[in-house]
């Protein structure tokens, strides 16, 4: 028997490490391993490598190198941004504004702060997952000390009007943080023109290593430290630097932002063909997220009468890696908070499937998914009491 074919379409969850990135990292595991905090000569290479990576990240964001701080990833960056601003500005106010569709790294941090005496406004979104700038402005009070709204949603791919939201925050002199974990390499970012004060990113979302990220903090932003200890990262983030990881992040962001337009052109063509094929072949399928203002590699579709967990298991058996919005690993089987916030009914939210394309995907992958997925959905519907009660006949347009 031949080796099982694997089609990876879960790039929003994580990506592989590009060979160029790994090659750049290896010397800092083996040869240039000195602790940057030491003063002997062999650490000069590690200090220089960190400085280079800081410059690479700053260039990709339109920032200054001394506005970039390295972290362990997106969750730490989000926690630092929110807790840091809240702590530093507590005497000024205790009100934070976010949205209902944020990543849990933001939502759970806000929930934690509510227990500490802060108040949080969770802005609604429309059917496409978009935050209304007018709703943001309406929610601002004289106690508002932070606005944190994601750049693009990790589940449905909707891209928020970040520049407009940031302009409102700027007008009211309120720090604006955005979780940009999903957008690096997919959307051009310029923190200055887009009115961003604080930005979170994570290397493993754009073909870099896991366990390393960064936080952009605009000069003059009042923010306390999250991790205390030594004087690393200009006394802002303690802990011996993950040199190899930082080098990998720098190289990865340089490569990811070198030709965003070309990358998007190729991925969009694959995404659109796959999305159209699914909607044409499978009845009772609903596209989630904005049809145009969305990440180029993102497809999120809900299928009536079945559950996403079943789809994932059957796709995995065929070698297709994807994800769903339902919290299947928690044992709660709760539908996606993002889909519910867009107004999608619970029973339809349960049947969501997210396919996110990336550098490894090809036309052959699209053809394979279009051959397999309709059959999977049809088989699951044939076993579904909900589908049988609906009185529908014939699962999908399978050829």
VEXDREN-2710 file (C-alpha; in Angstrom, 1 decimal):
% VEXDREN-2710
k/r/px/py/pz
1/UNK/0.0/0.0/0.0
2/UNK/1.2/3.5/-0.8
3/UNK/1.8/6.2/1.8
4/UNK/-1.3/8.0/3.0
5/UNK/-1.7/11.4/1.3
6/UNK/-1.7/14.4/3.8
7/UNK/-3.4/17.7/2.8
8/UNK/-2.7/20.3/5.4
9/UNK/-5.3/23.1/5.4
10/UNK/-5.0/24.4/9.0
11/UNK/-2.5/27.2/8.5
12/UNK/-4.4/29.6/10.9
13/UNK/-3.6/27.1/13.7
14/UNK/0.1/26.9/12.9
15/UNK/2.6/26.7/10.0
16/UNK/5.7/24.7/9.3
17/UNK/9.1/26.4/9.7
18/UNK/10.6/27.4/6.4
19/UNK/13.9/26.0/5.6
20/UNK/15.5/29.4/5.3
21/UNK/14.3/30.2/8.8
22/UNK/15.6/27.0/10.3
23/UNK/18.9/27.5/8.6
24/UNK/19.2/30.9/10.1
25/UNK/18.3/29.5/13.6
26/UNK/20.7/26.5/13.8
27/UNK/23.9/28.4/14.4
28/UNK/22.3/30.1/17.5
29/UNK/21.6/26.7/19.0
30/UNK/25.1/25.3/18.4
31/UNK/27.8/27.9/17.8
32/UNK/26.5/31.3/18.9
33/UNK/24.8/30.2/22.2
34/UNK/26.2/32.8/24.6
35/UNK/23.8/34.5/27.0
36/UNK/23.3/38.1/25.6
37/UNK/23.4/39.4/29.2
38/UNK/27.0/38.3/29.6
39/UNK/29.9/40.7/28.9
40/UNK/32.5/38.4/27.2
41/UNK/33.2/38.7/23.5
42/UNK/31.5/35.6/22.2
43/UNK/28.1/37.1/23.2
44/UNK/28.5/39.9/20.7
45/UNK/27.1/37.7/17.9
46/UNK/24.0/36.9/19.9
47/UNK/23.4/40.6/20.8
48/UNK/23.9/41.6/17.2
49/UNK/21.4/38.8/16.0
50/UNK/18.7/40.1/18.4
51/UNK/19.3/43.7/17.1
52/UNK/19.0/42.5/13.5
53/UNK/15.7/40.6/14.3
54/UNK/14.3/43.7/16.0
55/UNK/15.1/45.7/12.9
56/UNK/13.4/43.1/10.7
57/UNK/10.2/43.1/12.8
58/UNK/10.2/46.9/12.9
59/UNK/10.6/47.2/9.2
60/UNK/7.7/44.8/8.6
61/UNK/5.4/46.9/10.8
62/UNK/6.5/50.4/9.9
63/UNK/7.8/50.8/13.4
64/UNK/11.1/51.8/15.1
65/UNK/13.4/49.0/16.4
66/UNK/13.2/50.3/20.0
67/UNK/9.4/49.9/19.9
68/UNK/9.7/46.1/19.4
69/UNK/9.8/43.7/22.4
70/UNK/10.2/39.9/22.1
71/UNK/7.9/37.6/23.9
72/UNK/7.0/33.9/24.0
73/UNK/4.1/34.3/21.6
74/UNK/0.8/35.8/20.9
75/UNK/-0.9/34.9/24.2
76/UNK/1.8/36.5/26.2
77/UNK/1.8/39.6/24.0
78/UNK/-2.0/40.0/24.4
79/UNK/-1.7/39.5/28.1
80/UNK/1.1/42.1/28.4
81/UNK/-0.7/44.6/26.3
82/UNK/-4.0/44.4/28.2
83/UNK/-2.8/43.8/31.8
84/UNK/0.1/46.2/31.3
85/UNK/-2.0/49.1/30.1
86/UNK/-4.7/48.4/32.7
87/UNK/-2.2/48.4/35.5
88/UNK/-0.4/51.5/34.4
89/UNK/-3.6/53.5/33.9
90/UNK/-5.7/52.3/36.8
91/UNK/-5.7/55.8/38.5
92/UNK/-7.1/57.3/35.3
93/UNK/-9.9/54.8/34.8
94/UNK/-11.0/51.2/34.8
95/UNK/-12.9/50.7/31.6
96/UNK/-11.8/48.5/28.7
97/UNK/-13.5/48.1/25.3
98/UNK/-13.1/44.9/23.2
99/UNK/-15.2/42.8/20.9
100/UNK/-17.2/39.6/21.3
101/UNK/-15.2/37.8/18.7
102/UNK/-11.7/38.2/20.1
103/UNK/-9.3/35.3/20.6
104/UNK/-9.5/33.7/24.1
105/UNK/-6.1/35.2/24.9
106/UNK/-7.9/38.6/24.9
107/UNK/-11.3/37.5/26.2
108/UNK/-10.0/35.6/29.1
109/UNK/-7.6/38.3/30.0
110/UNK/-10.4/40.8/30.1
111/UNK/-12.5/38.4/32.2
112/UNK/-9.7/38.2/34.6
113/UNK/-9.5/42.0/34.9
114/UNK/-13.2/42.2/35.5
115/UNK/-12.6/40.1/38.7
116/UNK/-9.9/42.7/39.6
117/UNK/-12.4/45.6/39.5
118/UNK/-12.2/46.6/35.9
119/UNK/-15.3/47.0/33.7
120/UNK/-15.3/45.7/30.1
121/UNK/-17.6/46.5/27.2
122/UNK/-17.8/43.7/24.6
123/UNK/-18.8/45.2/21.3
124/UNK/-21.2/43.3/19.1
125/UNK/-20.4/42.5/15.5
126/UNK/-22.6/42.3/12.4
127/UNK/-23.4/39.1/10.4
128/UNK/-20.0/39.2/8.8
129/UNK/-18.1/39.7/12.1
130/UNK/-17.3/43.4/11.6
131/UNK/-17.1/45.9/14.4
132/UNK/-19.0/49.1/13.7
133/UNK/-16.7/52.1/14.4
134/UNK/-19.8/54.1/15.5
135/UNK/-20.5/51.5/18.2
136/UNK/-17.0/51.8/19.4
137/UNK/-17.2/55.6/19.7
138/UNK/-20.5/55.3/21.5
139/UNK/-19.0/52.9/24.1
140/UNK/-16.2/55.2/25.1
141/UNK/-16.5/56.9/28.5
142/UNK/-14.3/59.2/30.6
143/UNK/-13.1/56.0/32.4
144/UNK/-12.0/54.2/29.2
145/UNK/-8.2/53.4/29.3
146/UNK/-7.8/50.8/26.6
147/UNK/-9.4/49.7/23.3
148/UNK/-8.4/46.2/22.1
149/UNK/-9.8/44.9/18.9
150/UNK/-8.3/42.2/16.7
151/UNK/-7.0/42.9/13.2
152/UNK/-8.5/39.8/11.6
153/UNK/-10.5/37.0/13.1
154/UNK/-8.8/33.7/13.5
155/UNK/-12.0/31.6/12.8
156/UNK/-13.9/33.4/10.1
157/UNK/-11.1/35.5/8.6
158/UNK/-13.0/38.8/8.7
159/UNK/-10.6/41.8/8.6
160/UNK/-11.6/44.7/10.8
161/UNK/-11.5/48.4/9.9
162/UNK/-8.4/48.8/12.1
163/UNK/-7.3/52.2/10.8
164/UNK/-10.7/53.7/11.4
165/UNK/-11.0/52.1/14.9
166/UNK/-7.5/53.3/15.8
167/UNK/-8.4/56.8/14.6
168/UNK/-11.3/56.9/17.0
169/UNK/-9.1/55.8/19.8
170/UNK/-6.5/58.4/18.9
171/UNK/-9.1/61.1/18.8
172/UNK/-10.1/60.3/22.4
173/UNK/-6.4/59.8/23.5
174/UNK/-7.0/56.1/24.4
175/UNK/-4.3/53.4/23.7
176/UNK/-5.4/51.1/20.9
177/UNK/-4.2/47.5/20.9
178/UNK/-4.7/45.0/18.1
179/UNK/-4.1/41.3/18.1
180/UNK/-2.5/40.9/14.6
181/UNK/-1.5/37.3/15.0
182/UNK/-3.3/36.2/11.9
183/UNK/-2.4/39.0/9.5
184/UNK/1.4/39.0/9.3
185/UNK/2.3/38.0/5.7
186/UNK/-1.4/38.3/4.6
187/UNK/-2.1/42.0/5.0
188/UNK/0.3/44.9/4.8
189/UNK/0.7/46.5/8.3
190/UNK/1.8/50.0/9.0
191/UNK/1.3/50.9/12.7
192/UNK/1.7/54.6/12.1
193/UNK/-0.8/55.2/9.3
194/UNK/-3.2/52.6/10.9
195/UNK/-3.2/54.4/14.3
196/UNK/-2.0/51.3/16.2
197/UNK/-0.4/51.9/19.6
198/UNK/0.2/48.3/20.6
199/UNK/0.3/45.2/18.3
200/UNK/0.7/41.4/19.1
201/UNK/2.2/38.9/16.7
202/UNK/3.5/35.3/16.9
203/UNK/6.1/33.7/14.7
204/UNK/4.5/30.3/14.2
205/UNK/1.7/31.8/12.2
206/UNK/4.0/32.9/9.4
207/UNK/6.4/30.0/8.9
208/UNK/8.5/30.8/11.9
209/UNK/9.2/28.8/15.1
210/UNK/6.8/28.2/18.0
211/UNK/7.3/29.8/21.4
212/UNK/8.4/33.2/20.2
213/UNK/6.4/36.4/19.4
214/UNK/6.7/40.1/19.7
215/UNK/4.8/43.1/21.0
216/UNK/5.0/46.5/19.4
217/UNK/4.6/49.4/21.9
218/UNK/4.5/52.9/20.5
219/UNK/6.9/55.3/22.2
220/UNK/5.2/57.1/25.0
221/UNK/2.5/54.5/25.6
222/UNK/2.0/54.0/29.3
223/UNK/2.3/50.3/30.1
224/UNK/3.6/48.2/33.0
225/UNK/5.7/45.1/32.7
226/UNK/4.1/41.7/32.8
227/UNK/7.2/39.6/33.6
228/UNK/9.6/40.8/36.3
229/UNK/13.1/39.7/36.9
230/UNK/16.3/40.6/35.0
231/UNK/16.9/43.6/32.8
232/UNK/16.4/41.9/29.4
233/UNK/14.5/43.7/26.6
234/UNK/15.5/47.1/27.9
235/UNK/14.2/46.2/31.3
236/UNK/10.7/45.7/29.9
237/UNK/10.5/41.9/29.7
238/UNK/12.6/39.7/32.0
239/UNK/14.0/36.3/31.1
240/UNK/17.0/35.1/29.1
241/UNK/16.3/35.7/25.4
242/UNK/15.2/32.9/23.1
243/UNK/18.0/33.8/20.7
244/UNK/17.4/31.2/18.1
245/UNK/13.6/31.8/18.2
246/UNK/14.1/35.5/17.9
247/UNK/16.4/35.0/14.9
248/UNK/13.8/32.7/13.4
249/UNK/11.0/35.3/13.9
250/UNK/13.1/38.0/12.3
251/UNK/13.9/35.9/9.2
252/UNK/10.3/34.6/9.0
253/UNK/8.7/38.0/9.1
254/UNK/11.2/39.3/6.5
255/UNK/10.3/36.5/4.1
256/UNK/6.6/36.7/4.9
257/UNK/6.3/40.4/4.1
258/UNK/8.7/40.5/1.1
259/UNK/5.9/39.9/-1.5
260/UNK/2.5/39.9/0.2
261/UNK/0.7/40.8/-3.1
262/UNK/2.2/37.8/-4.9
263/UNK/1.5/35.5/-2.0
264/UNK/-2.1/36.7/-1.8
265/UNK/-2.7/36.3/-5.6
266/UNK/-1.7/32.6/-5.5
267/UNK/-3.5/31.7/-2.3
268/UNK/-6.6/33.7/-3.2
269/UNK/-7.0/31.8/-6.5
270/UNK/-6.8/28.5/-4.6
271/UNK/-9.2/29.7/-1.9
272/UNK/-11.8/31.0/-4.3
273/UNK/-11.9/27.8/-6.3
274/UNK/-12.2/25.7/-3.2
275/UNK/-14.8/27.9/-1.7
276/UNK/-16.9/28.0/-4.8
277/UNK/-16.6/24.3/-5.3
278/UNK/-17.8/23.5/-1.8
279/UNK/-20.8/25.8/-2.0
280/UNK/-21.7/24.5/-5.5
281/UNK/-21.4/20.8/-4.6
282/UNK/-22.9/20.8/-1.1
283/UNK/-26.4/22.1/-0.4
284/UNK/-27.4/23.8/2.9
285/UNK/-23.9/25.2/3.3
286/UNK/-23.4/28.7/4.7
287/UNK/-20.2/30.8/4.3
288/UNK/-19.2/32.5/7.5
289/UNK/-17.3/35.8/7.6
290/UNK/-17.2/38.7/5.2
291/UNK/-17.2/37.5/1.5
292/UNK/-14.5/40.0/0.5
293/UNK/-13.0/41.6/3.6
294/UNK/-11.4/38.4/4.8
295/UNK/-7.9/36.7/5.0
296/UNK/-7.0/35.3/1.6
297/UNK/-6.5/31.8/2.8
298/UNK/-9.6/31.5/5.0
299/UNK/-12.7/29.4/4.3
300/UNK/-15.2/28.9/7.1
301/UNK/-18.4/27.2/6.2
302/UNK/-21.3/25.7/8.3
303/UNK/-23.1/22.7/7.1
304/UNK/-26.7/22.2/8.3
305/UNK/-27.8/19.0/10.1
306/UNK/-24.3/17.7/11.1
307/UNK/-21.5/18.6/13.6
308/UNK/-18.1/19.8/12.8
309/UNK/-16.4/17.2/15.0
310/UNK/-17.7/14.5/12.8
311/UNK/-16.5/16.2/9.7
312/UNK/-13.0/16.6/11.1
313/UNK/-12.7/12.9/12.1
314/UNK/-13.8/11.7/8.7
315/UNK/-11.5/14.2/6.9
316/UNK/-8.6/13.2/9.1
317/UNK/-9.3/9.6/8.1
318/UNK/-8.8/10.7/4.5
319/UNK/-5.6/12.7/5.3
320/UNK/-7.1/16.2/5.3
321/UNK/-6.2/18.4/8.3
322/UNK/-8.7/21.1/9.1
323/UNK/-10.4/22.6/12.2
324/UNK/-13.8/23.6/13.5
325/UNK/-15.2/26.4/15.7
326/UNK/-16.7/24.0/18.3
327/UNK/-14.7/23.4/21.4
328/UNK/-14.6/19.6/20.8
329/UNK/-11.5/19.1/22.9
330/UNK/-13.0/20.6/26.0
331/UNK/-15.7/18.1/26.3
332/UNK/-18.3/20.9/26.3
333/UNK/-19.2/20.7/22.6
334/UNK/-20.0/24.4/22.8
335/UNK/-20.4/26.2/19.5
336/UNK/-17.9/28.9/18.4
337/UNK/-18.4/32.2/20.3
338/UNK/-17.4/33.9/17.1
339/UNK/-20.2/32.3/15.0
340/UNK/-22.8/32.9/17.7
341/UNK/-21.8/36.6/17.8
342/UNK/-22.5/36.9/14.1
343/UNK/-26.1/35.7/14.8
344/UNK/-25.7/32.2/13.4
345/UNK/-28.1/29.8/15.2
346/UNK/-26.5/27.3/17.6
347/UNK/-27.5/24.2/15.6
348/UNK/-25.8/25.6/12.5
349/UNK/-22.8/26.9/14.4
350/UNK/-22.1/23.3/15.5
351/UNK/-21.6/22.2/11.9
352/UNK/-18.7/24.6/11.1
353/UNK/-15.5/23.7/9.2
354/UNK/-12.5/26.0/8.8
355/UNK/-10.1/25.4/6.0
356/UNK/-7.1/27.7/5.9
357/UNK/-4.7/27.5/3.0
358/UNK/-1.0/28.3/2.9
359/UNK/2.3/28.0/1.1
360/UNK/2.2/24.2/0.8
361/UNK/-1.2/24.0/-0.9
362/UNK/-1.7/23.2/-4.5
363/UNK/-4.4/22.9/-7.1
364/UNK/-4.2/19.1/-6.6
365/UNK/-5.0/19.7/-2.9
366/UNK/-8.1/21.7/-3.8
367/UNK/-9.2/18.9/-6.2
368/UNK/-8.7/16.3/-3.5
369/UNK/-10.8/18.2/-0.9
370/UNK/-13.5/18.8/-3.4
371/UNK/-13.6/15.1/-4.2
372/UNK/-13.7/14.0/-0.5
373/UNK/-15.7/16.7/1.5
374/UNK/-19.0/16.4/-0.3
375/UNK/-19.0/12.6/0.3
376/UNK/-18.1/13.1/3.9
377/UNK/-21.0/15.6/4.4
378/UNK/-23.4/13.3/2.6
379/UNK/-22.5/10.3/4.7
380/UNK/-22.8/12.2/8.0
381/UNK/-26.2/13.6/6.9
382/UNK/-27.5/10.2/6.1
383/UNK/-26.8/9.3/9.8
384/UNK/-28.2/12.5/11.2
385/UNK/-31.6/12.5/12.9
386/UNK/-31.8/16.2/12.2
387/UNK/-31.3/15.6/8.5
388/UNK/-33.8/12.8/8.4
389/UNK/-36.4/15.0/10.1
390/UNK/-35.8/17.7/7.6
391/UNK/-37.3/15.5/4.9
392/UNK/-34.5/16.3/2.4
393/UNK/-33.4/13.7/-0.1
394/UNK/-29.9/13.2/-1.5
395/UNK/-27.1/14.5/0.6
396/UNK/-24.8/16.4/-1.9
397/UNK/-24.1/16.9/-5.5
398/UNK/-21.5/14.1/-5.5
399/UNK/-20.2/13.1/-8.9
END
